[in-house]
Amino acid sequence: MAKKQKPPAVVAELGRPETAAETAARKAENSRLYKERKTVNNLVFSLLVSLALVAVLVLIVPRGTDQWSGQTVDVQAVAEQSEPTAGAPLIAPEMPESWKAKRATVHADQGSDVLAWRIDYTTENEAYAAAVQAYTSNGEPVDERWIAEQLESQSATGTERIGGLEWTVYDHPERSADSANAVFGLEAHVGATVLLVYGTDTPEALRTLAAQVADQAQRLDLQNQKVAE
């Protein structure tokens, strides 16, 4: 006995069975909606994973370890260690403990014979200051263009005698410490050696540094300095 074929179900909204075209359209719409829901679910899942990764990174990053603000270098020790490389005695200004020496390095300038011993400070006023001792490997005067670059091409505004040395002054208070390192600068020549002091602190603070640089230069007799071969 043949099995009776079940009649098509009546769709409540239509009040009659679906036609083949209506059935195909319904299935296609259901498939589309399923894919849309899946896509949204995937996006939500991806977002949750991203947020979880961010949370992990936040948790593993050390807190309260601002090493730069507490970092200091022993300028005298670094100067002594660097003198064989520099081939000359190096200044080591004796500044108060409130001045933090952040870096002290000897740098050979590419494209020229200039050797520069540079000390970078955070001053007692939380400003920037630098002391530079520059000379050439062949004993010739330091190129004026190199000096101008260090002082950010600022024009001289006068001269002063500090610590027994004659300094050219570069005083430009209109410059912003947010965009310039040389708001106030000083330049002195001792024999073939150039001494530079500049920064963003007050002129008085930078003159204090210049006085110590001048004292060191005279102690080391830079007037008669000869660079070792």
Backbone as a chain_set.jsonl record, in Angstrom:
{"seq": "MAKKQKPPAVVAELGRPETAAETAARKAENSRLYKERKTVNNLVFSLLVSLALVAVLVLIVPRGTDQWSGQTVDVQAVAEQSEPTAGAPLIAPEMPESWKAKRATVHADQGSDVLAWRIDYTTENEAYAAAVQAYTSNGEPVDERWIAEQLESQSATGTERIGGLEWTVYDHPERSADSANAVFGLEAHVGATVLLVYGTDTPEALRTLAAQVADQAQRLDLQNQKVAE", "coords": {"N": [[0.848, -1.186, 0.0], [0.649, 2.094, -0.961], [2.373, 4.855, 0.49], [0.708, 7.658, 1.819], [1.091, 10.922, 0.521], [2.091, 13.7, 2.413], [0.091, 16.546, 2.768], [0.886, 19.938, 1.704], [1.955, 22.224, 4.24], [-0.159, 24.649, 5.754], [0.49, 28.022, 5.702], [0.291, 30.314, 8.264], [0.35, 33.1, 7.977], [-0.25, 33.376, 5.339], [-2.539, 31.931, 4.909], [-2.72, 29.734, 3.373], [-0.993, 27.038, 1.693], [2.614, 27.435, 1.035], [3.947, 28.517, -2.07], [6.304, 27.024, -4.361], [8.179, 28.946, -5.112], [7.876, 30.832, -3.077], [8.695, 29.345, -0.879], [11.402, 28.935, -1.511], [12.294, 31.592, -1.451], [11.85, 32.193, 1.233], [13.634, 30.476, 2.533], [16.046, 31.45, 1.528], [16.065, 34.018, 2.65], [16.142, 33.359, 5.371], [18.646, 32.161, 5.442], [20.251, 34.366, 4.816], [19.788, 36.037, 7.037], [20.841, 34.431, 9.042], [23.561, 34.373, 8.379], [24.161, 37.082, 8.727], [23.725, 37.403, 11.479], [25.719, 35.699, 12.393], [27.998, 37.017, 11.496], [27.872, 39.417, 12.983], [28.082, 38.308, 15.533], [30.666, 37.275, 15.385], [32.117, 39.663, 15.134], [31.596, 40.873, 17.593], [32.771, 38.982, 19.273], [35.446, 39.197, 18.445], [35.961, 41.827, 19.223], [35.716, 41.583, 21.995], [37.866, 39.881, 22.515], [39.995, 41.545, 21.748], [39.733, 43.616, 23.637], [40.297, 42.158, 25.914], [42.979, 41.502, 25.485], [44.118, 44.062, 25.573], [43.592, 44.695, 28.231], [45.218, 42.811, 29.497], [47.766, 43.697, 28.683], [47.813, 46.201, 29.918], [47.862, 45.386, 32.545], [50.336, 44.064, 32.736], [52.253, 45.979, 32.221], [54.756, 47.747, 33.922], [54.108, 49.745, 36.817], [54.74, 53.012, 38.097], [57.498, 53.162, 37.52], [59.255, 55.136, 36.477], [62.067, 55.467, 35.129], [63.725, 57.346, 33.941], [63.411, 59.881, 35.178], [64.599, 59.487, 37.617], [67.125, 58.815, 36.959], [70.655, 59.168, 37.051], [74.015, 60.048, 36.192], [77.442, 59.474, 37.011], [79.378, 61.987, 36.479], [82.116, 62.631, 36.764], [83.308, 60.083, 36.961], [82.556, 58.947, 34.48], [83.841, 60.722, 32.767], [86.563, 60.203, 33.348], [86.706, 57.536, 32.49], [86.237, 57.901, 29.807], [88.28, 59.436, 28.767], [90.603, 58.105, 27.562], [89.494, 57.312, 25.079], [88.653, 59.788, 24.127], [91.051, 61.12, 23.952], [91.941, 63.348, 25.265], [91.948, 65.493, 28.195], [88.907, 65.715, 30.067], [86.238, 67.88, 30.924], [84.482, 68.029, 34.063], [82.045, 69.284, 35.469], [81.318, 70.463, 38.753], [78.434, 70.19, 40.039], [75.519, 71.101, 42.056], [73.661, 68.62, 44.002], [71.039, 68.814, 43.331], [71.022, 69.18, 40.653], [70.659, 66.991, 38.023], [72.667, 64.889, 36.316], [72.056, 63.508, 33.323], [73.126, 62.251, 31.113], [76.32, 61.513, 29.707], [78.599, 61.756, 27.241], [81.076, 60.967, 24.71], [81.334, 62.138, 21.484], [81.962, 61.566, 18.105], [81.808, 63.61, 15.451], [80.171, 62.974, 12.453], [81.489, 63.414, 9.19], [83.158, 65.483, 9.817], [86.048, 66.712, 11.674], [85.444, 67.037, 14.291], [85.371, 66.402, 17.742], [83.286, 65.788, 20.442], [82.563, 66.251, 23.817], [79.896, 65.771, 25.793], [77.538, 66.793, 28.192], [74.42, 66.216, 29.523], [71.877, 67.733, 31.403], [69.236, 67.644, 33.871], [68.012, 70.355, 35.406], [67.932, 71.985, 38.688], [65.562, 73.295, 38.583], [63.985, 71.696, 37.09], [64.456, 71.974, 34.387], [66.129, 71.995, 31.161], [69.632, 71.553, 30.498], [72.87, 71.88, 29.0], [76.324, 71.013, 28.75], [79.123, 71.427, 26.785], [82.184, 70.299, 25.505], [84.262, 70.838, 22.94], [86.458, 69.916, 20.291], [89.012, 69.426, 17.772], [90.334, 66.589, 16.013], [92.681, 67.088, 14.717], [93.713, 69.329, 15.844], [92.957, 71.768, 14.831], [90.932, 74.805, 14.735], [87.522, 74.57, 15.862], [84.901, 74.165, 13.564], [82.916, 76.94, 12.666], [80.351, 76.609, 11.728], [79.562, 74.207, 12.831], [79.451, 74.897, 15.528], [77.383, 76.775, 15.431], [75.231, 75.126, 14.761], [74.911, 73.638, 17.113], [73.999, 75.609, 18.825], [71.605, 76.111, 17.741], [71.512, 77.876, 15.631], [71.246, 80.5, 16.538], [71.524, 84.05, 17.011], [74.265, 85.99, 18.317], [74.118, 87.935, 21.326], [75.639, 89.5, 22.937], [78.453, 89.86, 25.251], [80.049, 88.298, 28.077], [81.963, 88.072, 31.103], [82.736, 85.222, 32.756], [83.698, 83.179, 35.359], [86.372, 83.68, 34.851], [86.686, 83.451, 32.134], [86.026, 84.697, 28.836], [82.881, 84.967, 27.527], [80.688, 84.496, 24.781], [77.397, 85.592, 24.444], [74.143, 84.218, 24.033], [71.156, 85.159, 24.139], [67.878, 84.557, 24.179], [65.018, 85.002, 25.127], [62.472, 84.933, 24.064], [62.086, 82.563, 22.843], [60.562, 79.306, 22.952], [60.619, 76.86, 25.485], [59.44, 74.495, 24.915], [59.884, 73.946, 22.292], [62.541, 74.424, 21.747], [66.002, 73.954, 22.556], [67.985, 75.692, 23.133], [67.482, 78.286, 24.68], [68.829, 80.097, 26.21], [72.245, 80.709, 25.813], [75.844, 80.133, 25.974], [79.157, 80.745, 24.858], [82.552, 79.908, 24.762], [86.071, 80.184, 24.059], [88.935, 78.289, 24.481], [92.092, 78.151, 23.802], [92.299, 75.821, 21.215], [89.989, 74.659, 21.88], [86.46, 74.551, 22.2], [83.961, 75.729, 24.341], [80.698, 75.177, 25.302], [77.675, 76.226, 26.753], [74.324, 75.776, 27.315], [70.697, 75.974, 27.355], [67.354, 75.581, 28.721], [66.76, 76.693, 31.105], [66.875, 79.408, 33.546], [68.873, 82.36, 32.789], [70.595, 82.868, 34.961], [70.878, 80.361, 36.225], [72.152, 78.913, 34.186], [74.458, 80.379, 33.91], [75.677, 79.668, 36.277], [76.364, 77.011, 35.747], [78.131, 77.514, 33.641], [80.194, 78.826, 34.989], [81.284, 76.753, 36.491], [82.143, 75.094, 34.429], [84.098, 76.739, 33.287], [85.906, 76.862, 35.412], [86.746, 74.184, 35.523], [87.92, 73.967, 32.988], [90.154, 75.603, 33.231], [91.503, 74.329, 35.294], [92.215, 71.95, 34.034], [93.912, 72.911, 32.179], [93.216, 73.524, 29.466], [93.972, 75.342, 27.609], [96.436, 74.676, 26.688], [95.99, 72.235, 25.644], [96.559, 69.194, 23.959], [95.525, 66.97, 21.549], [95.622, 63.508, 21.907], [97.206, 61.199, 19.737]], "CA": [[0.0, 0.0, 0.0], [1.494, 3.315, -1.097], [2.272, 5.831, 1.587], [0.087, 8.905, 1.396], [1.944, 12.13, 0.593], [1.56, 14.703, 3.35], [-0.231, 17.797, 2.052], [1.709, 21.086, 2.123], [1.457, 22.923, 5.444], [-0.747, 25.964, 5.539], [1.223, 29.097, 6.377], [-0.716, 31.141, 8.939], [0.325, 34.463, 7.444], [-0.803, 33.384, 3.977], [-3.843, 31.25, 4.897], [-2.642, 28.702, 2.347], [0.374, 26.509, 1.589], [3.568, 28.226, 0.255], [4.338, 28.053, -3.386], [7.724, 26.656, -4.417], [8.967, 30.183, -5.167], [7.828, 31.441, -1.754], [9.54, 28.521, 0.002], [12.801, 29.233, -1.847], [12.578, 32.95, -0.983], [11.925, 32.168, 2.698], [14.891, 29.837, 2.917], [17.147, 32.369, 1.2], [16.051, 35.089, 3.644], [16.62, 32.785, 6.632], [20.102, 31.976, 5.302], [20.868, 35.686, 4.894], [19.723, 36.5, 8.419], [21.774, 33.612, 9.826], [24.914, 34.851, 8.096], [24.315, 38.394, 9.349], [23.883, 37.193, 12.925], [27.033, 35.085, 12.618], [29.007, 38.065, 11.305], [27.808, 40.289, 14.159], [28.631, 37.555, 16.666], [32.119, 37.224, 15.214], [32.66, 40.985, 15.433], [31.52, 41.05, 19.046], [33.789, 38.111, 19.857], [36.762, 39.797, 18.159], [36.094, 43.005, 20.078], [35.952, 41.122, 23.365], [39.246, 39.372, 22.57], [40.885, 42.709, 21.708], [39.668, 44.278, 24.933], [40.981, 41.299, 26.884], [44.421, 41.67, 25.263], [44.483, 45.378, 26.096], [43.577, 44.6, 29.695], [46.419, 42.064, 29.902], [48.919, 44.586, 28.495], [47.772, 47.212, 30.977], [48.223, 44.754, 33.81], [51.739, 43.641, 32.789], [53.143, 47.13, 32.147], [55.094, 48.162, 35.294], [53.626, 51.037, 37.28], [55.615, 53.751, 38.985], [58.913, 52.882, 37.252], [59.804, 56.179, 35.615], [63.499, 55.373, 35.367], [64.45, 58.513, 33.434], [63.395, 60.987, 36.133], [65.514, 59.199, 38.711], [68.436, 58.411, 36.446], [71.777, 60.095, 37.094], [75.314, 59.443, 35.89], [78.582, 60.061, 37.707], [80.094, 62.673, 35.399], [83.557, 62.497, 36.98], [83.696, 58.712, 36.626], [82.414, 58.752, 33.033], [84.904, 61.502, 32.132], [87.819, 59.465, 33.487], [86.634, 56.355, 31.637], [86.155, 58.298, 28.398], [89.463, 60.191, 28.335], [91.428, 57.395, 26.573], [88.828, 57.394, 23.78], [88.628, 61.19, 23.698], [92.408, 61.574, 23.668], [92.143, 64.657, 25.89], [91.261, 65.608, 29.49], [87.512, 66.126, 29.895], [85.672, 68.64, 32.038], [83.446, 67.375, 34.867], [81.547, 70.35, 36.357], [80.834, 70.038, 40.071], [77.14, 70.841, 40.222], [74.778, 70.641, 43.242], [72.919, 67.369, 43.842], [69.733, 69.12, 42.732], [71.208, 69.053, 39.207], [70.795, 65.582, 37.687], [73.344, 64.606, 35.044], [71.32, 62.397, 32.725], [73.925, 61.551, 30.105], [77.633, 62.094, 29.446], [79.141, 60.944, 26.15], [81.999, 61.521, 23.719], [80.743, 61.902, 20.165], [82.746, 61.968, 16.934], [80.843, 64.117, 14.484], [80.378, 62.45, 11.104], [81.703, 64.413, 8.155], [84.089, 66.528, 10.265], [87.049, 66.238, 12.637], [85.047, 67.5, 15.62], [85.075, 65.48, 18.834], [82.508, 66.554, 21.428], [82.209, 65.679, 25.121], [78.624, 66.45, 26.067], [76.842, 66.407, 29.42], [73.039, 66.697, 29.55], [71.366, 67.835, 32.767], [67.959, 68.206, 34.303], [68.445, 71.296, 36.437], [67.135, 72.006, 39.919], [64.244, 73.837, 38.236], [63.377, 70.733, 36.163], [64.662, 72.442, 33.017], [67.218, 71.312, 30.455], [70.904, 72.269, 30.334], [73.936, 71.07, 28.418], [77.685, 71.536, 28.731], [79.826, 70.762, 25.688], [83.605, 70.583, 25.273], [84.483, 70.374, 21.574], [87.796, 70.156, 19.738], [89.212, 68.636, 16.563], [91.378, 65.578, 16.127], [93.933, 67.605, 14.136], [94.135, 70.528, 16.561], [92.47, 72.977, 14.169], [89.736, 75.364, 15.395], [86.228, 73.942, 15.555], [84.186, 74.88, 12.507], [81.866, 77.829, 13.164], [79.035, 76.074, 11.37], [79.243, 73.182, 13.823], [79.056, 75.617, 16.743], [76.062, 77.373, 15.187], [74.227, 74.059, 14.819], [74.663, 73.289, 18.518], [73.248, 76.714, 19.422], [70.362, 76.23, 16.976], [71.655, 78.999, 14.682], [70.806, 81.757, 17.147], [72.495, 85.139, 16.899], [74.861, 86.448, 19.575], [73.483, 89.153, 21.847], [76.565, 90.244, 23.794], [79.549, 89.092, 25.857], [80.149, 88.358, 29.541], [83.098, 87.371, 31.689], [82.249, 84.287, 33.77], [84.692, 82.198, 35.759], [87.681, 83.98, 34.295], [86.672, 83.307, 30.681], [85.147, 85.583, 28.077], [81.829, 84.172, 26.887], [79.701, 85.112, 23.892], [76.071, 85.301, 24.998], [73.015, 84.024, 23.118], [70.013, 85.307, 25.047], [66.66, 84.658, 23.363], [63.911, 84.604, 26.01], [61.217, 84.779, 23.335], [61.991, 81.182, 22.373], [59.807, 78.433, 23.845], [61.321, 75.656, 25.942], [58.764, 73.33, 24.35], [60.336, 73.714, 20.916], [63.954, 74.789, 21.602], [66.917, 73.587, 23.64], [68.892, 76.812, 23.392], [66.814, 79.557, 24.98], [69.961, 80.931, 26.631], [73.474, 79.968, 25.551], [77.14, 80.783, 26.184], [80.233, 80.128, 24.068], [83.894, 80.396, 25.088], [87.167, 79.491, 23.375], [90.154, 78.135, 25.277], [92.965, 77.555, 22.806], [91.524, 75.271, 20.105], [88.798, 74.016, 22.452], [85.25, 75.362, 22.332], [83.085, 75.386, 25.451], [79.327, 75.651, 25.109], [76.688, 75.985, 27.811], [73.028, 76.297, 26.867], [69.563, 75.236, 27.891], [66.046, 76.233, 28.815], [66.615, 77.26, 32.449], [67.128, 80.848, 33.614], [70.27, 82.733, 32.543], [71.375, 82.747, 36.194], [71.193, 78.948, 36.42], [73.107, 78.496, 33.167], [75.735, 81.022, 34.251], [76.262, 78.846, 37.336], [77.0, 75.893, 35.06], [79.273, 78.044, 32.876], [81.273, 79.121, 35.925], [81.913, 75.475, 36.819], [82.839, 74.655, 33.219], [85.303, 77.565, 33.173], [86.83, 76.432, 36.457], [87.308, 72.912, 35.085], [88.782, 74.197, 31.826], [91.418, 76.16, 33.688], [92.194, 73.288, 36.058], [92.759, 70.968, 33.103], [94.832, 73.618, 31.276], [92.79, 73.266, 28.099], [94.658, 76.295, 26.74], [97.598, 73.976, 26.098], [95.583, 70.86, 25.359], [96.915, 68.549, 22.698], [94.781, 65.712, 21.411], [96.506, 62.36, 21.715], [96.996, 60.481, 18.472]], "C": [[0.886, 1.239, 0.0], [1.221, 4.279, 0.045], [1.689, 7.133, 1.072], [1.053, 10.072, 1.56], [1.28, 13.168, 1.478], [1.274, 15.997, 2.595], [0.625, 18.948, 2.554], [1.074, 21.789, 3.313], [0.926, 24.298, 5.077], [0.037, 26.978, 6.352], [0.217, 30.077, 6.933], [-0.811, 32.521, 8.314], [-0.34, 34.531, 6.069], [-2.212, 32.807, 3.924], [-3.896, 30.149, 3.863], [-1.214, 28.158, 2.352], [1.259, 27.452, 0.756], [3.736, 27.643, -1.13], [5.823, 27.723, -3.352], [8.61, 27.906, -4.41], [9.014, 30.853, -3.81], [8.703, 30.682, -0.763], [11.016, 28.841, -0.222], [13.195, 30.61, -1.325], [12.724, 32.981, 0.527], [13.243, 31.566, 3.161], [16.094, 30.745, 2.645], [17.241, 33.495, 2.227], [16.558, 34.588, 4.99], [18.135, 32.601, 6.612], [20.829, 33.294, 5.433], [20.91, 36.19, 6.328], [20.694, 35.727, 9.313], [23.211, 34.103, 9.636], [25.177, 36.206, 8.749], [24.533, 38.256, 10.849], [25.259, 36.615, 13.251], [28.149, 36.125, 12.498], [29.054, 38.998, 12.509], [28.407, 39.595, 15.37], [30.154, 37.48, 16.598], [32.774, 38.56, 15.552], [32.679, 41.24, 16.929], [32.6, 40.223, 19.732], [35.187, 38.704, 19.662], [37.014, 41.014, 19.041], [36.402, 42.608, 21.515], [37.37, 40.594, 23.53], [40.239, 40.528, 22.589], [40.92, 43.431, 23.041], [40.398, 43.473, 26.002], [42.494, 41.433, 26.743], [44.909, 43.006, 25.798], [44.563, 45.339, 27.613], [44.817, 43.875, 30.203], [47.652, 42.944, 29.791], [48.974, 45.655, 29.583], [48.246, 46.632, 32.296], [49.708, 44.423, 33.892], [52.714, 44.799, 32.665], [53.452, 47.62, 33.561], [54.561, 49.547, 35.605], [54.693, 51.7, 38.149], [57.091, 53.467, 38.787], [59.462, 53.88, 36.239], [61.308, 56.272, 35.878], [64.233, 56.648, 34.945], [64.526, 59.616, 34.476], [64.369, 60.749, 37.278], [66.921, 58.868, 38.267], [69.473, 59.525, 36.595], [73.039, 59.331, 36.723], [76.384, 60.175, 36.691], [79.486, 60.684, 36.648], [81.598, 62.498, 35.544], [84.047, 61.108, 36.57], [83.632, 58.465, 35.118], [83.508, 59.514, 32.29], [86.229, 60.751, 32.189], [87.842, 58.234, 32.587], [86.716, 56.713, 30.156], [87.417, 58.981, 27.887], [90.371, 59.417, 27.377], [90.821, 57.438, 25.172], [88.869, 58.814, 23.239], [90.012, 61.692, 23.328], [92.728, 62.913, 24.271], [91.487, 64.645, 27.26], [89.877, 66.206, 29.291], [86.994, 66.819, 31.146], [84.615, 67.811, 32.764], [82.942, 68.393, 35.876], [80.997, 69.793, 37.665], [79.556, 70.811, 40.393], [76.442, 70.31, 41.478], [74.01, 69.354, 42.95], [71.546, 67.593, 43.21], [69.797, 69.13, 41.204], [71.448, 67.576, 38.912], [71.459, 65.44, 36.315], [72.715, 63.349, 34.451], [72.163, 61.586, 31.752], [75.237, 62.277, 29.929], [78.321, 61.206, 28.417], [80.17, 61.717, 25.336], [81.458, 61.145, 22.355], [81.676, 62.417, 19.083], [81.771, 62.362, 15.836], [81.165, 63.601, 13.087], [80.558, 63.591, 10.108], [82.613, 65.546, 8.58], [85.076, 65.913, 11.245], [86.671, 66.587, 14.071], [84.774, 66.322, 16.555], [84.372, 66.301, 19.919], [82.211, 65.71, 22.656], [81.002, 66.462, 25.599], [77.996, 65.891, 27.336], [75.449, 67.041, 29.385], [72.51, 66.638, 30.983], [69.867, 68.106, 32.788], [68.3, 69.078, 35.501], [67.543, 71.218, 37.673], [65.74, 72.572, 39.682], [63.498, 72.941, 37.25], [63.414, 71.23, 34.725], [65.844, 71.685, 32.417], [68.453, 72.201, 30.4], [71.93, 71.314, 29.755], [75.261, 71.799, 28.544], [78.448, 70.727, 27.694], [81.272, 71.239, 25.639], [83.934, 69.99, 23.914], [85.862, 70.77, 21.077], [87.93, 69.284, 18.496], [90.371, 67.672, 16.754], [92.715, 66.064, 15.581], [94.399, 68.903, 14.789], [93.72, 71.832, 15.912], [91.251, 73.522, 14.923], [88.464, 74.645, 14.961], [85.466, 74.81, 14.559], [83.02, 75.693, 13.095], [80.476, 77.313, 12.835], [78.603, 75.002, 12.364], [78.762, 73.836, 15.119], [77.651, 76.191, 16.592], [74.959, 76.321, 15.26], [73.89, 73.694, 16.264], [73.801, 74.345, 19.201], [71.995, 77.054, 18.626], [70.329, 77.509, 16.143], [71.132, 80.321, 15.23], [71.918, 82.807, 17.057], [73.003, 85.54, 18.278], [74.214, 87.757, 20.003], [74.405, 89.962, 22.766], [77.702, 89.357, 24.275], [79.52, 89.277, 27.371], [81.425, 87.661, 29.976], [82.579, 86.54, 32.861], [83.362, 83.292, 34.09], [86.063, 82.424, 35.164], [87.78, 83.818, 32.798], [85.71, 84.308, 30.055], [84.165, 84.729, 27.286], [81.003, 85.039, 25.942], [78.331, 84.651, 24.347], [75.036, 85.177, 23.883], [71.755, 84.013, 23.986], [68.751, 85.557, 24.228], [65.449, 84.189, 24.175], [62.58, 84.433, 25.289], [61.03, 83.353, 22.825], [61.276, 80.318, 23.422], [60.622, 77.195, 24.204], [60.675, 74.383, 25.394], [59.285, 72.983, 22.96], [61.812, 74.01, 20.706], [64.746, 74.3, 22.801], [67.826, 74.737, 24.03], [68.106, 78.109, 23.535], [67.862, 80.576, 25.436], [71.226, 80.1, 26.432], [74.71, 80.82, 25.763], [78.205, 80.008, 25.41], [81.567, 80.752, 24.453], [84.926, 79.56, 24.345], [88.381, 79.486, 24.294], [91.141, 77.402, 24.391], [92.122, 77.084, 21.634], [90.245, 74.59, 20.585], [87.647, 75.015, 22.553], [84.43, 74.833, 23.495], [81.712, 75.991, 25.198], [78.49, 75.287, 26.334], [75.375, 76.576, 27.311], [71.91, 75.456, 27.463], [68.301, 76.063, 27.94], [65.795, 76.82, 30.198], [66.916, 78.764, 32.396], [68.587, 81.149, 33.276], [71.141, 82.564, 33.784], [71.793, 81.302, 36.434], [72.256, 78.482, 35.433], [74.462, 79.179, 33.355], [76.455, 80.249, 35.363], [76.99, 77.647, 36.731], [78.238, 76.359, 34.301], [80.462, 78.338, 33.79], [82.017, 77.839, 36.301], [82.69, 74.922, 35.625], [84.147, 75.427, 33.06], [86.353, 77.142, 34.198], [87.514, 75.127, 36.054], [88.284, 73.1, 33.921], [90.142, 74.73, 32.239], [92.204, 75.155, 34.532], [92.89, 72.301, 35.133], [93.728, 71.575, 32.101], [94.491, 73.335, 29.811], [93.437, 74.224, 27.104], [95.807, 75.604, 26.001], [97.276, 72.527, 25.762], [96.06, 70.41, 23.991], [96.203, 67.207, 22.648], [95.738, 64.588, 21.116], [96.181, 61.656, 20.406], [96.485, 59.069, 18.747]], "O": [[1.757, 1.402, 0.855], [0.095, 4.495, 0.494], [2.107, 7.653, 0.037], [1.736, 10.203, 2.576], [0.099, 13.48, 1.333], [2.131, 16.487, 1.859], [1.051, 18.941, 3.709], [-0.145, 21.937, 3.401], [1.47, 25.002, 4.226], [0.224, 26.806, 7.557], [-0.611, 30.616, 6.199], [-1.905, 33.058, 8.137], [-0.904, 35.551, 5.674], [-2.992, 33.132, 3.029], [-4.974, 29.675, 3.508], [-0.324, 28.759, 2.954], [0.764, 28.174, -0.108], [3.673, 26.43, -1.328], [6.523, 28.102, -2.412], [9.664, 27.92, -3.775], [10.05, 31.386, -3.414], [9.367, 31.282, 0.083], [11.783, 28.999, 0.727], [14.301, 30.786, -0.814], [13.584, 33.68, 1.063], [13.889, 32.086, 4.072], [17.036, 30.798, 3.435], [18.335, 33.888, 2.633], [17.308, 35.284, 5.675], [18.821, 32.844, 7.605], [21.882, 33.372, 6.066], [21.93, 36.706, 6.785], [21.294, 36.294, 10.226], [23.972, 34.232, 10.595], [26.269, 36.457, 9.259], [25.409, 38.904, 11.422], [25.885, 36.986, 14.244], [29.106, 36.126, 13.272], [30.131, 39.334, 13.001], [29.147, 40.205, 16.142], [30.842, 37.603, 17.612], [33.837, 38.603, 16.171], [33.657, 41.757, 17.469], [33.263, 40.695, 20.656], [36.004, 38.714, 20.582], [38.12, 41.217, 19.542], [37.244, 43.221, 22.171], [38.007, 40.827, 24.556], [41.209, 40.507, 23.346], [41.985, 43.814, 23.526], [41.039, 44.039, 26.887], [43.214, 41.475, 27.741], [45.978, 43.086, 26.403], [45.492, 45.885, 28.209], [45.401, 44.268, 31.213], [48.495, 42.95, 30.688], [50.044, 45.974, 30.103], [48.941, 47.294, 33.067], [50.295, 44.486, 34.971], [53.895, 44.634, 32.972], [52.529, 47.886, 34.331], [54.566, 50.425, 34.742], [55.45, 51.024, 38.847], [57.867, 53.514, 39.741], [60.072, 53.484, 35.246], [61.763, 57.043, 36.724], [65.258, 56.991, 35.533], [65.579, 60.228, 34.651], [64.905, 61.7, 37.846], [67.809, 58.664, 39.094], [69.192, 60.686, 36.298], [73.123, 58.118, 36.916], [76.239, 61.357, 37.005], [80.267, 59.986, 36.0], [82.288, 62.243, 34.557], [85.078, 60.977, 35.909], [84.533, 57.853, 34.544], [84.046, 59.02, 31.3], [86.94, 60.672, 31.188], [88.87, 57.919, 31.988], [87.205, 55.925, 29.347], [87.6, 59.091, 26.674], [90.882, 60.025, 26.436], [91.544, 57.583, 24.186], [89.091, 59.028, 22.047], [90.147, 62.583, 22.49], [93.683, 63.567, 23.851], [90.557, 63.87, 27.483], [89.687, 67.09, 28.456], [87.273, 66.404, 32.271], [83.935, 66.989, 32.15], [83.368, 68.371, 37.031], [80.3, 68.778, 37.678], [79.588, 71.916, 40.936], [76.731, 69.199, 41.922], [73.739, 69.035, 41.792], [70.964, 66.678, 42.628], [68.764, 69.095, 40.535], [72.35, 66.971, 39.492], [70.889, 65.821, 35.293], [72.831, 62.26, 35.015], [71.948, 60.385, 31.581], [75.287, 63.505, 29.99], [78.596, 60.037, 28.687], [80.144, 62.946, 25.276], [81.158, 59.98, 22.094], [82.127, 63.561, 19.132], [80.999, 61.534, 15.353], [82.281, 63.765, 12.595], [79.864, 64.606, 10.176], [82.835, 66.479, 7.808], [84.96, 64.741, 11.605], [87.494, 66.446, 14.975], [84.054, 65.384, 16.214], [84.826, 67.391, 20.267], [81.68, 64.604, 22.556], [81.077, 67.676, 25.789], [77.929, 64.677, 27.53], [75.318, 68.256, 29.235], [72.672, 65.637, 31.681], [69.306, 68.705, 31.87], [68.821, 68.586, 36.501], [66.545, 70.496, 37.7], [64.836, 72.353, 40.489], [62.508, 73.357, 36.647], [62.513, 70.941, 33.938], [66.471, 70.852, 33.073], [68.357, 73.422, 30.275], [71.875, 70.105, 29.981], [75.327, 73.026, 28.458], [78.426, 69.496, 27.715], [81.545, 72.437, 25.722], [83.892, 68.771, 23.744], [86.367, 71.842, 21.411], [87.042, 68.483, 18.205], [91.273, 67.913, 17.556], [93.764, 65.524, 15.932], [95.371, 69.51, 14.34], [94.092, 72.902, 16.393], [90.607, 72.783, 15.668], [88.356, 74.175, 13.828], [85.399, 76.031, 14.701], [82.247, 75.192, 13.911], [79.528, 77.554, 13.583], [77.423, 74.898, 12.701], [77.791, 73.387, 15.73], [76.831, 76.105, 17.507], [73.871, 76.597, 15.767], [72.727, 73.469, 16.599], [72.973, 74.022, 20.052], [71.399, 78.117, 18.796], [69.284, 78.136, 15.969], [70.635, 81.161, 14.479], [73.102, 82.473, 17.033], [72.285, 85.447, 19.273], [73.816, 88.576, 19.174], [73.998, 90.988, 23.309], [77.896, 88.248, 23.776], [79.028, 90.285, 27.877], [81.912, 86.761, 29.291], [82.052, 87.08, 33.833], [83.9, 82.642, 33.193], [86.833, 81.481, 34.988], [88.853, 84.024, 32.231], [84.718, 84.709, 30.663], [84.56, 83.883, 26.484], [80.661, 86.176, 26.267], [78.12, 83.466, 24.607], [75.053, 85.938, 22.915], [71.35, 82.969, 24.497], [68.574, 86.632, 23.654], [64.918, 83.105, 23.934], [61.651, 83.847, 25.845], [59.929, 82.98, 22.419], [61.376, 80.571, 24.622], [61.234, 76.565, 23.341], [61.29, 73.317, 25.408], [59.14, 71.848, 22.506], [62.303, 73.863, 19.587], [64.233, 74.238, 23.918], [68.376, 74.755, 25.132], [68.072, 78.929, 22.617], [67.79, 81.756, 25.094], [71.281, 78.935, 26.828], [74.653, 82.05, 25.739], [78.16, 78.781, 25.321], [81.704, 81.975, 24.471], [84.697, 78.39, 24.04], [88.799, 80.522, 24.811], [91.057, 76.184, 24.233], [91.314, 77.85, 21.107], [89.506, 74.013, 19.787], [87.837, 76.168, 22.938], [84.227, 73.625, 23.619], [81.592, 77.182, 24.913], [78.592, 74.185, 26.872], [75.323, 77.744, 26.927], [72.142, 74.374, 28.001], [68.189, 77.103, 27.292], [64.73, 77.387, 30.443], [67.178, 79.315, 31.327], [69.45, 80.29, 33.455], [72.299, 82.161, 33.676], [72.937, 81.043, 36.808], [73.163, 77.736, 35.805], [75.497, 78.615, 32.998], [77.684, 80.182, 35.388], [78.097, 77.31, 37.15], [79.27, 75.688, 34.311], [81.611, 78.121, 33.404], [83.243, 77.842, 36.415], [83.767, 74.35, 35.791], [85.182, 74.844, 32.737], [87.542, 77.074, 33.888], [88.724, 74.981, 36.225], [89.34, 72.469, 33.877], [91.164, 74.353, 31.666], [93.434, 75.136, 34.488], [94.01, 71.866, 35.403], [94.3, 70.867, 31.273], [95.356, 72.957, 29.02], [93.454, 73.959, 25.902], [96.102, 75.913, 24.846], [98.173, 71.698, 25.614], [95.976, 71.142, 23.005], [96.272, 66.413, 23.587], [96.561, 64.676, 20.205], [95.018, 61.537, 20.022], [96.247, 58.306, 17.811]]}, "num_chains": 1, "name": "protein.A"}
